[in-house]
Amino acid sequence: MYRDFSEIVEKTRAAQTKSVLAVAAAEDTHVIEAVLKAGREGIADAILVGNAPIIRELIRSQEGDPADFEIVTAASDENAGQAAVSLVKAGKANILMKGKMETRDLLKPVVARENDLHTGRVMSHMAFNKLPNYPKLIVNTDGGMIVYPSLEDKKNIIINAVTTLRAMGYDCPKIAVLAGVEKVNPKMIETVEADQLKQMNLSGEIPDCIVEGPLSYDIAMDAEIARYKGSHCPHSGDFDVLVVPNLAAGNILGKSWTVTAQSVMAGIIVGAKVPVIIVSRGSSSEEKFLSIALAAVAAEGKQVKR
């Protein structure tokens, strides 16, 4: 659907309504830089929560005007997380973003029953990547949330991805469930579960998408290699999502792409009622900006479909 991130950014500019970020612990240089760029490009406004004097100084240091933002004072990271979630709950924001804080301090109020942001499914991470030799954006999931997903977790990871992509405009996302080999081997549980997920898709238990698996990485990503190996998968080289066996595999795959293959990455956490942006504190401002654009497209799609 999207060939690169520039198409994501253009989509946000054409949105019917501008998204609003609630940024928890916003006193971070790269976060402020990304937020300012998102505002200038008409992608999203932001409500900044945290240490107000530091936030104002960071805005000024990047030639912004603090008066352009609503700034909410929070005495601690834990308070900042709850304050940001409360803004979403009150309808003042439709995206959550982590600033200079521990991930748990934002996720704890997200999953708290009284805040009513949980959907009943597990939350999972979707990393969108632009690889130099792949014709469109490819999603790696889940390399950031669920350490050792069960079969039910993997089902929900796929449903999270499909729900998000359809909100973004995809018609029928193509999902590859990865394993070390492309044949079912009872001694390799990821191959057994991949086949089970495919059967769930064929039976309609996982709808609105195409699920193939088990597939090795090379067969999933390259149609020529698939033909050479005798694979009959019709979607090789055209998948939208790669589902990895566990967090370690997803983390290694994602970092291999960014560090060695020089891919561009942006990511969001899905499975809650609003997109949640949780990127590494060491991530560049550009990665954070692209994640804002990504979240804005997903949030807009959810609003339109209601």
C-alpha positions in Angstrom: 0.0 0.0 0.0 2.7 2.5 1.0 5.9 2.4 -0.9 7.8 4.7 1.5 7.3 7.0 4.5 6.8 10.1 2.3 3.5 8.7 1.3 2.6 8.3 5.0 3.5 11.9 5.6 1.4 13.1 2.6 -1.5 11.0 3.9 -1.5 12.8 7.2 -1.5 16.2 5.5 -4.7 15.2 3.7 -6.4 14.0 6.9 -9.9 15.3 7.7 -8.8 16.2 11.2 -5.4 16.9 12.7 -4.3 14.4 15.4 -3.3 15.5 18.8 -0.4 13.9 20.7 -0.3 13.6 24.5 3.4 13.4 25.2 4.4 12.0 28.6 7.7 13.4 30.1 8.2 15.6 27.0 11.5 17.1 28.3 13.5 15.3 25.6 15.4 17.1 22.9 14.6 14.7 20.1 10.9 14.4 21.1 10.6 18.2 21.1 12.3 18.4 17.7 9.9 15.8 16.3 6.9 17.4 17.8 7.9 20.8 16.4 8.3 19.3 12.9 5.0 17.5 13.1 3.3 20.8 14.0 5.1 22.8 11.2 4.1 20.2 8.6 0.5 20.1 9.7 0.6 16.5 10.9 -0.3 16.7 14.5 -0.6 19.1 17.4 0.8 18.2 20.9 0.0 18.6 24.5 3.2 18.3 26.4 3.3 16.8 29.9 6.2 16.9 32.3 8.7 19.4 33.7 7.2 22.6 32.3 10.3 24.9 32.7 12.6 22.4 30.9 10.0 21.7 28.2 9.7 25.5 27.5 13.4 25.9 27.4 13.8 23.0 24.9 11.1 24.5 22.7 12.9 27.9 22.7 16.3 26.3 22.0 14.8 24.9 18.8 13.3 28.2 17.7 9.8 27.3 18.7 7.3 29.2 20.8 6.1 27.6 24.1 2.9 29.7 23.8 1.9 27.4 20.8 1.6 24.4 23.2 -0.6 23.4 26.1 1.9 22.3 28.7 0.8 20.2 31.7 3.0 20.1 34.7 3.7 16.6 36.2 5.9 16.0 39.3 7.1 12.6 38.3 7.3 10.2 35.3 4.5 8.1 36.8 2.3 11.2 37.1 3.2 12.2 33.6 2.1 8.9 32.3 -1.2 9.0 34.0 -1.8 12.7 33.0 -1.1 11.9 29.3 -3.5 8.9 29.5 -6.1 11.1 31.2 -5.9 13.5 28.2 -6.8 10.7 25.8 -9.5 9.4 28.1 -11.0 12.9 28.2 -11.0 13.1 24.3 -8.3 15.9 24.2 -5.8 13.7 22.4 -5.9 10.6 20.2 -2.3 9.5 20.3 0.0 8.7 23.2 3.8 9.3 23.0 6.6 8.4 25.4 9.2 11.0 26.1 12.1 10.9 28.6 10.7 8.1 30.8 10.6 4.4 31.4 8.2 2.6 29.1 6.4 0.9 32.1 5.4 4.3 33.5 3.4 5.0 30.3 2.1 1.5 29.7 0.9 1.0 33.3 -1.9 3.6 33.0 -2.7 2.4 29.5 -3.6 -1.0 30.7 -5.3 0.1 33.9 -9.0 -0.9 33.7 -10.2 2.4 35.1 -8.7 4.3 32.1 -10.7 2.3 29.6 -8.0 2.2 26.9 -7.6 -1.5 26.7 -9.3 -3.5 23.9 -9.1 -6.9 25.6 -6.3 -8.0 23.2 -2.6 -8.1 24.0 -0.7 -5.0 22.9 2.0 -5.5 20.3 4.6 -3.5 18.5 4.5 -2.8 14.7 7.8 -1.7 13.2 7.4 -0.2 9.7 10.6 -0.4 7.7 11.7 0.9 4.3 14.4 -1.4 3.0 16.5 -0.4 0.0 15.6 -3.4 -2.1 12.0 -4.0 -1.1 9.2 -2.4 -3.1 7.1 -1.1 -0.2 7.1 -0.6 3.5 7.3 -3.9 5.4 6.1 -4.5 9.0 8.0 -6.5 11.5 5.9 -7.7 14.5 6.3 -8.2 17.4 9.9 -7.2 18.3 9.1 -5.0 21.2 6.3 -6.1 23.5 5.6 -9.9 24.0 8.7 -11.9 24.9 7.5 -15.4 24.1 4.1 -15.2 22.5 1.7 -18.1 22.8 -0.4 -19.2 19.8 -3.3 -17.1 21.1 -0.9 -14.1 21.5 0.3 -14.6 17.9 -3.3 -14.7 16.7 -3.9 -11.3 18.4 -0.6 -9.9 17.1 -1.9 -10.6 13.6 -5.3 -9.2 14.3 -3.7 -6.0 15.8 -1.6 -5.6 12.6 -4.5 -6.3 10.3 -6.9 -3.9 12.2 -4.2 -1.1 12.1 -3.3 -1.6 8.4 -7.0 -1.7 7.3 -7.5 1.6 9.3 -4.5 3.0 7.3 -6.1 2.0 4.0 -4.9 -1.5 3.2 -7.6 -3.7 1.8 -6.3 -7.3 2.5 -2.9 -7.3 4.2 -0.6 -10.2 3.4 0.9 -11.8 6.4 4.0 -14.1 6.5 4.5 -16.1 9.7 8.2 -16.7 9.8 10.1 -19.8 11.0 13.5 -21.4 10.3 12.1 -23.6 7.6 9.0 -23.6 5.4 7.7 -27.1 6.3 5.9 -28.1 9.5 8.2 -29.9 11.9 6.7 -31.1 15.2 10.1 -30.5 16.8 9.9 -26.8 15.8 6.9 -25.3 17.6 7.0 -22.1 15.5 6.4 -24.1 12.4 3.4 -25.9 14.0 1.9 -22.6 15.2 2.5 -20.9 11.9 0.4 -23.6 10.2 -2.3 -23.3 12.9 -2.4 -19.6 12.3 -2.8 -20.2 8.5 -5.7 -22.6 9.2 -7.3 -20.0 11.5 -7.2 -17.5 8.6 -8.7 -20.1 6.1 -11.5 -20.8 8.6 -12.3 -17.1 9.1 -11.1 -17.0 12.7 -8.4 -14.4 11.5 -10.4 -12.4 8.9 -9.7 -9.6 6.4 -6.2 -10.8 5.5 -4.1 -13.5 3.9 -1.9 -15.6 6.3 0.9 -17.8 4.9 3.2 -20.0 7.0 5.5 -21.4 8.0 7.8 -19.5 5.7 11.6 -19.0 5.9 12.7 -15.4 5.6 14.2 -15.7 2.2 11.1 -17.3 0.7 8.9 -14.7 2.3 10.9 -11.8 1.0 12.1 -12.9 -2.5 9.9 -14.4 -5.2 12.9 -15.6 -7.3 14.3 -17.5 -4.3 10.9 -18.9 -3.6 10.6 -20.3 -7.2 14.2 -21.7 -7.1 13.4 -23.5 -3.9 10.1 -24.9 -5.3 7.9 -22.9 -3.0 4.3 -22.5 -4.2 3.6 -19.4 -2.1 2.0 -16.8 -4.4 2.8 -13.8 -2.2 6.6 -14.2 -1.9 8.3 -10.8 -2.3 4.9 -9.0 -1.7 4.1 -9.5 2.0 3.1 -6.5 4.1 3.8 -8.1 7.5 6.4 -10.5 8.9 5.3 -12.2 12.1 8.3 -13.3 14.1 8.5 -16.3 16.5 9.5 -14.2 19.6 10.7 -10.8 20.7 14.4 -11.7 20.3 13.9 -12.7 16.7 12.0 -9.5 16.0 14.5 -7.3 17.7 17.5 -8.9 16.0 15.7 -8.7 12.6 14.8 -5.0 13.0 18.2 -3.9 14.2 19.9 -5.9 11.4 17.8 -4.0 8.9 18.5 -0.5 10.4 22.2 -1.0 11.3 23.4 -3.2 8.4 20.9 -2.6 5.6 20.4 1.1 6.4 16.7 0.8 6.5 14.5 3.6 7.8 12.1 2.5 10.7 9.1 3.9 12.5 7.0 2.1 15.0 3.8 2.2 17.1 2.3 0.0 19.7 -1.2 -1.2 18.8 -3.9 -3.1 20.6 -5.1 -0.2 22.7 -7.9 2.1 21.7 -5.3 4.7 20.5 -1.9 4.3 18.9 1.0 4.5 21.4 4.4 5.8 20.3 7.2 4.2 22.3 10.6 4.5 20.6 14.0 4.1 22.1 15.3 7.1 24.0 18.3 6.8 21.7 16.2 7.1 18.5 16.7 10.0 16.2 14.2 12.9 16.0 13.5 11.7 12.4 12.5 8.3 13.6 10.2 9.9 16.2 8.7 12.2 13.6 8.0 9.4 11.2 6.4 7.4 14.1 4.1 10.4 14.8 3.1 10.5 11.1 2.5 6.7 11.2 0.3 7.0 14.4 -1.6 9.9 12.9 -2.6 7.9 9.8 -3.7 4.9 12.0 -5.6 7.2 14.4 -7.4 9.0 11.5 -8.4 5.7 10.0 -9.9 4.6 13.3 -12.0 7.8 13.5 -13.2 7.5 9.9 -14.3 3.9 10.3 -16.3 4.5 13.5 
